[in-house]
Amino acid sequence: MKRIVVAGWIAVVGLAMSAGVMSAQATQWKIDPMHSEADFAIKHMSISTVHGTFRGISGTITYDPANVAKSGVEASIV
């Protein structure tokens, strides 16, 4: 199983939703490359799990309360 987690973006969207920042306009956040990372875990031969981290991540997170289908994350990992 391959999984990539962008640390922090779920917390940002959840915090905005719980704080009542619901407006008719789409809200956009810029991912802070100094405080963000992409983590992964890969099963190796069903014996062990290899973990790794990419620290060079940047991008934007968009949340549109009027049309959630237009919400998303655009990220670059270098």
Residue pairs with C-beta under 8 A, 6 or more apart in sequence:
1 41
1 42
1 43
2 40
2 42
3 40
3 41
4 38
4 39
4 40
5 38
5 39
5 40
6 31
6 36
6 38
6 57
6 73
6 75
7 36
7 37
7 38
7 39
8 31
8 32
8 35
8 36
9 29
9 31
9 36
9 61
9 73
12 29
12 61
13 61
13 63
16 27
16 63
17 63
21 27
22 65
23 65
24 65
24 66
25 64
25 66
26 62
26 63
26 64
26 65
26 66
26 70
26 71
27 62
27 63
27 64
28 60
28 61
28 62
28 63
29 60
29 61
29 62
30 59
30 60
31 57
31 58
31 59
31 60
31 61
31 75
33 56
33 57
33 58
36 57
36 58
37 53
37 54
37 55
37 57
38 53
38 54
38 57
38 75
38 77
39 51
39 52
39 53
39 54
40 51
40 52
40 53
40 54
41 49
41 50
41 51
41 52
42 49
42 50
42 52
43 49
43 50
44 50
54 77
54 78
56 77
56 78
57 75
57 76
57 77
57 78
58 75
58 76
59 73
59 74
59 75
59 76
60 73
60 74
61 72
61 73
62 70
62 71
62 72
62 73
62 74
63 71
64 70
64 71
